[in-house]
Amino acid sequence: MFGAAPDIRRVGLVFDPRVPQSLGFNSWVHTGGINTEWDIPGLPEPGYKPDAVRRVQAFYRASGGLIQPTRPELNRWELLLILPARAVEILLEDGEWMRWVDRVVR
């Protein structure tokens, strides 16, 4: 697709995050996240590594998913999934979906 486009800046998606049918995913897995060493005032020591990297926001408006970074030795994924309440209930009742789930936090 990119090779065929005369100008790749014009390649895009028809996606409106305000519409429930538009479900987008993103990943912070490869951002360094938990393995990043922080050296900012207020931390216990220079080179401090966080326990977790999480999206912090009082309110999420759009539906979507975010794969979050975890410690490599945990060998698991953490997914923040934002959906309308009824859609979440349908997923929780779906055995095929739930076979991938270890724990649900509400």
KALINNOR-V308123 format. One line per field, one symbol per residue. phi: phi as a letter, one per 30 degrees, with the letter a starting at -180 (. if undefined). A space follows every 50 residues. Layout:
phi->???
This chain:
phi->.dddddbddcdaccbbddcedcccbbbcecdjhdddccbbejdeadidcd dabbdcadbcccdlbbdcdbdeddhbcbbcccbeedddeddddcdddddc ccaccc
